[in-house]
Every structure is written in C-alpha cells, then in structure tokens.
C-alpha cells in the first residue's frame, strides 16, 4: 500500500460538496462569453490585417528588409488575435512550446523574433484574459491564500532590481547593462507565474481537462518520434558528428551540428559522447521535457476514462523512456524510470493491483527487450551514466555550487536579478551557477530565497488539500500526479528547470489546473444529482 492519501472508493458522492470549498467563489468562464462569432472574427482579422499592412509600409519606407517586415507584420497580427481570443491564444501557446526550438533554428534561421515568438503568444493572451476577468469582476488569484506569498516575492524582486541592479547600472558599459539584465531576470523569475490564473480559467470542466492531457500526449508522441529519428540519423552518419570542430567544442553540443529538428547537438562516438536536443534548443531542455512528459503520459495512461487514450498514454510513455535512454542526458535517463516507479507506488491500491503488476512487467520486458535488441546502445548509456556520476557526483556538484554562491554573494539583497541567469548573457556579464536555489541566493539573497520557498510551500500545501478533496477516481489520479510533479520541481535543487522551457510553463500552469480540480468535481456531482419533481 502507498503512504500517500488513498484514492476514493467511489467515483462520486452526489450532494456531499465540501462546505469550505463552497465558501470560495470558483467562477467559470463560459466559452460563449469569450469567443466571438465568425463574422466578428473576420471583421477583427480585417482590421488587424489592415493595420499590419500599414505598419509594413512604414517599415518598408525606413529601409528594412522584406523578411523582417513580413515577420513583424505577421507577429503583430498574431499577437492581436491572441489578445482578442485569449483562450485560443493559450492553446496555441501550449502547442507551439515543444516546437519552439525547431522553428527558431530551422524556420527562423536563429532570427531573434522567432526566439520571442512564444512570449508573443503568451503575453497578449494573458493580457486579454486579465481584461476579460476584470470586466466580469472575477478574481485574478485563485486560491486567495497565494496573494501574500506572491506579493512578498514581488516586493523583494522589485527592491532588488532598483537597489542592486540600479546601482550597478551606474558602472554599466555598452556591453554590460546590469539594469537590462535585471529586467530580464525579473521576467525569468516571475514571468510565467500568471499561468496559474491561465490554467485555472482555461480548464473549465472535465472535457477541457481531458483535452489538455490528451493534447500533451499527442505533442509528446510527435516529439519523441522526431527524437528517435534524429538519433537514427546521427548514429548512422547521415548528420555529421563533432569531428572537425575546435578542440574545446568536441565534447559540447553546438548549433553547427543540428540535425532534423531542434538546436544544439553533440555526437562524438570515439568518446562515447552524445547529447540530443530533440525538438528543443538544447539537450538540457529536451531532458526536462522528457521528465515532465513522463507525468503527462502516466496521467493519461492511468486516469483517462477512454481505453484507447490509456493505451496511447502507455505507448507514448514507452517512447519517452526510449528517448531518455538514447538522449545522453543522465537526468532523463535516471529520472523518467524513477518517476514511473514513484507514480506507480503513489497511485496504486488494491483495486488496481493487477494493472500495477502488468505495468511493472511491461517496463521490465521493455528494458530487457531494448537491451537485447540494442545491447551496444544500452551498454554505452549505462557506462556513460556511471562514468559521469563518478566524475561529478550530484551531491558534490550541489555542494560546489552552494559554496560558490555563498562565497560570491554580496549583501542581503544578493548580487542583482539576472546576474546568474544564462539566458541574459547577451545583455551583460553573468556568473554561471548551475543549481537553482544557489542561483536564487546569488541573485536575490537569503530573503528572496525565503520568499520563493514560502510561495512554493504554500502552493504545495494548498495543492495537497485540493487533491485531498477529490472523491472521483479519475480526478484524484490527475490530482496526485500533478501534485507530485509540483512538489518535485518546487524543491528540486539540481540545475534550474524553473528558469527554462518547458518546465517553467508546465509547472505554473499545472498549479492552476490542480486548484481547479475540486470545482470540476463539483460540476460532475451536480450532473449526477437527480432532479426533484415538485408537484403544483
């Protein structure tokens, strides 16, 4: 038996709503109140297209290239549509996210506008949603207990930006802009937190929840197939390896060796070195996509009401583990199978013992079969994993990163926002710290770290209470899986997944979805309640 909260015995208990939950308003935005009619859409599209054309003509008059003008015009039209139709904009954002790296490097040729494309979808949709909520006088923060933790973190971040980055800006140079680095660091730290609100209101009912999880499984399936094709092209020599590169690049992933999809890739068979990016910009992003994909696939495989979707979830889960094996990333190689085992234990109970045995046997057969079919690959991956572990054990690595942060940080407000954020290196000098909480300590000091821990701890506790209220088996399965994902990412010290796609998006979005599950159960219970006939 699991030490986690036991799942309910019944799928629903009509008429037994939680009285505390009923005291908290949980409004639902109806689709007809957000979506416009087709004629309204065509009229709005005509207006924004005309404005985009006018902007394009003005840019052309200023001598910009045709490609840049086209990209800017399309970007303006898309952002306007996302603002006008926030629900559709958020769905497009979630669909675009796994392919952002591929589109940036293969379609956009590393053009800076393509790297900003996902925010061009997210920010206008967020603004449109906030405007709609304000018009309807609906709360922006659900549950309200998160207001104080969010406010504390925001105040500390703003004070650090002004008091630390602002002072550093006095000594700024054209190549080093500390305040710009701070603004970028602020965006990285809190930019995706509003996805809590997006997740809460985008998922209106059970159908939306199932659509979301099934959509994720389809996206993961496509990405994993492309990842395996990429692996085949690399190992068969269709795509060049790292031979011929400068010595300092031989054992690094770099964009010069991109293959089929994604960005930076590295492969040097003589050194048993491989780093695949999948559909993302870099191998690390791909590894954490596989880690997060494990949760989505498991949720669909165990909690979806339709058999064919449960089977698709299992198939996709097998592909995720296959990619984790061949990707060359020890995080995915270790975490994906371990997460499956953890979730099996957390969600198992007597009524599902047969399914538990089948899944465990299936995993064993899959691993053994892979070892028999491709023994060289499995042996290489295991040897590589053991070698890297011995060369730099995680405990030693985290200790080094913590000591580095402690020795280098200045003052109780830290060294300034963004000063250890690698994606801000184009704006100024930064320091590489490869562990999340040491990085936060370096940037925003002990008070900032305490504020962030206060926020994620509140999320963890409230999320636990949220899924504890569920009596529906399917919703309970989704709830505990999402909650475990949130817990693991909240307190994960290794690397910085909350700073990068896709985990930064999935984490905050799933927080909102988890908080919405009790409301979805209420809706289901009302459907099950028989109508009472009152005679005249």
N, C-alpha and C positions, 0 to 999 in steps of 0.2 A: 504493500500500500504506500502511497505517496504521502509525504509530510505536508504537502500543500492542501489547501482547502478542498474538501471532497466535492465532486460535482453533484448536482441535484439529482434526486431520484425521479422527478417528474419533469416533463418538458415545460410545463407552465402551471401556474396556480391562479386561475381566474379570480379576480376580486380581492386578492391579497396584495395590493400595492404597498410599497414601503411608505409609511406615513411621513418619514423625514424627507424622502425624495419628492413627495407631492408638495412640500413646502417650498421647493426650489423651482422657479419657473424654468422650463426647458422647452422654449418655443422651437417650432419647426418652420423653416421657410418653404412654402409650397412652390413647386416649380412654375405654376402658372403665374405667381406673383413676381417672379424674377425674369422668366423668358418672355420675350416679345413675340408678336405674331410675325408670320413670314413677311407680310407687307412692311411692317416696322423694320424688320431686319434689312430688307432690300433698300428701304429708304435711308436707313442709317449707313449701310455699306456704300451707297451712292454718295452720301455727304462726305464720309471719311476718305473715299477714293478721290473725290474732287479736291479735298484739302491736301491729300498726299501728292496729287499731281501738281498742285500749286507749289508745294514745298520743293518738289523735284525740279521744277522750272527755276525756282530761285537758287537752288544749289547748282544747277547747270550754269546759270549766269555767273556764278562765282568760280567756275572753272573746275569743279570736282569731276572725278571720273564717272563714267556711266555705271560701272559696277557699284561704286559707293552710293551714288544717287538712288539706284534701284533698291539696294539693301536698306537704306534709310527710309525710303518711301514705304516699302513693304513692312518694315518694323513699325512705323507709325500707324499703319492700317491695322496690323495685328494687335498692337497694344490698345488701340481704341476699341477694337472688338472685344478684347479681354476685359476691358473696363466696363463696357456696356453689357456683356454677358459673363459675369464673374464665375458662375458655376461651370459653364463650358470651358472658360479660360483655365480654371483649376484642373479640370480633367485633362486638357491638352498639356498643361504643365507636367502633370504626373506621367503622361505618356511620353513626352519629349525627354524627360530626365535621363532614362537609361541610354538614350542615343545621342545625348548632347556632345559627348567626346567625339563620336564618329562624325557627326555633322560638322562640328567645328574644324576638324582636321581634313576630312575628305571632301566635304562640300564647300565649306568656307575657306579652305586653304589657310587655316590658322588666323583668319581675319578676326580682329578684336570684337567686332559686332556679334559674331557667332558665339563667342565666349560669354557675352552678356545676354544671349537670347533667352535663356531660361528665366532670368530675372525680368526680362521684358514681357514674359508671360505671367509670371507670379505677381509682380508688384502692381500692375494695373488691375488684375483680377482681385487682388487683396483690397485695393482702394475701392473698387466697385462694390465688393461685398460689404465693406465697412459703411459706405454710403447707404446701401440698402438697409443694413441693420439699424443705422441711426434714424432713417426715415420711419422705420417700423417700431422704433424705440425698444429694440431688443438688446440685451446685454452683450458686450463685446468679449467679456471674460467669463467663461464657464469652466469649473465652478468658481464662485466669487472668492473662495479661500485662497486663490492664487494671486489676488490683487496685491497684497502686501509683499510677498516674496518677489514678484515681478517689479514692483515699484522700488524696492531696496536695491535690486541688481541694476536697474536702470539708473538710479541716482548715483551709485558708485561708479558706473561706467562713464556717465556724463562728467562727473567731477574729475575722474582720471583723465579723460580726454582734454578737459580745459586746463587742469592744474599741472599735468605732466606733459602731455603732447604739446599743449600750447606753449609751455616754457621751452621745450626742446625746439620748437619751430623758430625761436629767435636765432638759433645757430644752424638753421636749415640751409641747404645748398640746392642748386637746380637738380642734382642727382639724389638728394636726400630730403624728403619733405615729411617730417615727423607728424604734422597735423593731418596730412592726407593719409598717412599710414594709419593714424588713429581712427579716422573716419572709416577706413576700410576694415580695420579691426573691430569697430563697433558693429558694422554691418555683419561681419562674420559671427560675432558673439551673439547678437540678439536678432539678426535679420530674419531668421526662419521661425522664431518663437510665435509670431502671429498665425502660423499654420495650425496652432491649437484651435483657434477660432475657425479657421477654414475647415479643418477636419470635423469639428463639432457640427457645423451647419451644412457642409456638403453632404454628409451622410445623414439623410433624413429618416430613413426607415430600413427595414431588413433588406429590401431589394437593392438599395444603394450600397449597403454593406457587402452583400454578396457580389454585386457588380464590381466593387472596388477590389476585393480579394481575388476574384476570377481574372480581372484585368491585370493585376500584378502577376498572376501565374502565367498568363499569356505572354506578357512582356519578358518575364524571366525565361520562359521557354525559348522565345526567339533569340534572346541574348546568349543563352547557353549553347544553342545550336551554332550560332555565329562564332562563339568562343571555341568550340571544338573544331570547327572548320579552320579557324585561324591557327589552332595548334597543329592541325594536319599540314597546313601549308608551310608552317615554319619548320617542322621536323623533317619534311620531305625535301626541303631545299627550294621550294617554289618562291618563298620570301627569303632574302639574304639574312645571314646571321651577322654577328658583330665583328667578324673578321674584316680587317682593313681599316677599322676605326682607330683613332688615337688611343694610346695605352690606357689613359685614365677613363675611357669610355667603354672599354672591353667588357667590364662586368657591371654595366649600368644599362638601364632601359633608356632609350632615347628615341625621339621622333623620327630620326633618319631611317630607322628600321621598322616603321609602322607597316602593318600587314592587314589587308582586307578591311578591318574595322578598327576603331579606337585610335589611340595615340602612341605614346612611348612604349617601345617593346625592346626586350633584350634576349638574345639567344647565342650562347657560345658552347656547343656540345663538348669541346675539349675540356672545359672546366665544369661540366655538369651544371651549367648556368642557364636558367630560363625564367623570364618574367613576362607574363602575358597581360595586356591591358583589357582584353575583351572588347566591349563596346565603349569603354571609358577612356579618359585622357591618360591614365597611368595605371600600373599594376595594383597599387595600393587601393585605388578607388574600386577596381574590379574585385579585389579580395573582399572588401567590406560590402559590396553589392551581393556577393555570393553568401556572405554571412547573414545579411538581412533577408535575402531571398529564401534562406532556409526556413525562417519563421513564416513567411507568407505561404510557401508551399506546404509546410506542415499544417498550418491553419486550414487551408483548403482541403488537404487530404483527410483531415480528421473531423472538421466541423461543417463542411458544406453539405447541405441536405441532398444534393443530387449525386448519384453514384458515379456518373461519367466524369463529373468535376473532381470527385475524390480520387478517381484513378488518374486523371490528368495531373492532380497535385502530386501524387506519388511518382509518376514518371518524371515530372519536372524536378522533383526533389532528387531523384537519381542523377539527373543531368547536372544539377548544382554540385553534388558531391564529385561527379566526374571532373567538372571544371576545377573544383578545388584541388583535386589531385594533380592535374596537369598544369595548373596556372603558375606553379613555382612559388606561391606565396604561403609561407608556413602558417600565417594567421588563418587563412581559409582552410588549409589542409588540416589543421588541428581543430578549429572552431566548428566547422559545419557538422562533422560527425558527432562531436561532443554535444552540440546543441540538440541534435536529433535525439540523442540518448536522454539528455536532460528533459526535453519536452515529453518524451515517452513516459518517463517517470512521473513528471508533474501532472500529466493528463490521464494517467492510467487508473483504472479502478476495475472492480470485479466484472462488471457487465461488459467490459472491453478487453478482458484478458486474452481472448482468442485473437483479437486483432493485434494486440501487443505482441503476442508470440509470432504471428505472421510477419509483422513489420521487422522484428529483430532478426528472424530467419532470412527475410528478404535482404536486409542490409548485409548480413554475413555472406549470403550467396553472391550478392553484388560485388563485395570487396574481393572475395575469393575468386570469383569469375574474372574480374578485372586483372587480378594478379596472374591468373592462368593465361588469359588472352594476351596481356601486355606485361610480362614479368619485368622487362627492362625498364619500362616507364615507372612501374611501382617501386622497383628497387632504387632507381635514381631518386625518386621523390622522397622515399624514406631515408636514404643516405644523406640527401641534401638537407632534409629537415633535421636529422640528428647532428650533422656537421655544423649547421648554423646555430642550433641550440647550444652545442658545446662551445662554439666560438664566442657566442654572446648570449648567455642565459637571460631570460626575461627579468628575473629578479635583479641580476647585476646591472642590466640595462636601465631598469627603472631607478635603481639606486644612483647610478651615474647621472641620469637626467635630473633627479631631485637635487643632488648635491650641486650640479651645475646651476640650477635655478636659484638655490639658496645663496650660493656664493656671488651670483651676478646681480641679484635684485637690489634695488635702491628704494628705501622708504616704504611706508605702509601703504602707499598708493601704487606701488610697483614701478616698472620702467616705462609704462605707457602702453595704451591699446595698440595692438597690431605689431608690436616690436618683436614678437616671436611667431608671427603668422606668415608662413612661407608664401602664400598667395599674394602677399603685399610687397614682395621683394622688388617688384617693378617700380614702386613708389619711393623706396628708400632702403636704408640699411636695416637688416633684421638679424636676429640671432636664431639659429636652428635649435629648437628644443622639441624632441620627438615623443613627448609624453604629455597627456592633456592637462592634468592638474599641475604639474610643474610649469607647464607653459602658462596657464592661467595665473599662477603665483608670480611668475616673472613679469607678466603684463599688468595685472590689476592688484597685486599684493594680497596679503592674508585676508583683508576684509572682503575683497572681491571674490576670492575662493570660497570664503564662508557664505557669502550671499548666494553664489551659484549652488553650493551644496544645500543651502536652505531651500532654494527653489526646487531642485530635483528631488529632494527628500519629501517635500510637500506633495509633489507630483506622484511619487512612489506610494506614499501613504493613501492619498486620495484615490489613486488608481486601484489600490488593493481593496479599499472599501467599495469602489464602484463595481468591480467584477464579483465581489462577495455578495452583492445584492441580487445576482442573476440566478434565476431558477430554471431558465431554459437551457437545455444541454448544449445546443449549438452555440448560443450566445456566450455561455460560460466557457466553452472551448476557445472561442475567439478572444474572450477577455483575458484568460490566464496566459495565453500565448503572447498577446500584445503586452501584457504587464511584465512578463519575464524579459521580453525584448527591451522594454523601457528600463527595467532595473539593471540589466547587464550593460547597457550603453550609459546609463546615468553615472555609474561608479567605475566604468572602465578606465584604468589609468594608462593603458597601452596605446601608443600613437594618439591621434586626435580625430576620431571619426565624426565628432560633433562639429568639427570645423569644415568638413568637406561633404560633397555629394557622394552617394545618395543618402547616407545615414542621417545627415543633418536634416534632410527633408522628411524622411520616413519617421524619425524619432518624434519630432514635434507634431506631425500630422497624426500619428497613432495615439498620441496623448489625447488629442481632441476626440478621436474615434472611441477610445476607451471610456472617456467620460460620457459619451452619448449612448453607450450600450444599455444602461438602465432605462433610459427614455424609450429606446426601441422595444425593450421588453414590455414596458407599459402599453405601448401601441398594440403589441401582439396579444396581451392579456385582454384588452378592451375588445379586440376582434373575437376572442373566444367566449366572451360573456354573452349568454343568451338574452335576447330581447324579452322584456317583461311586458305582457299584454295587460293593459289596464282597461276594463270594460267601462263603457259610458254610464 
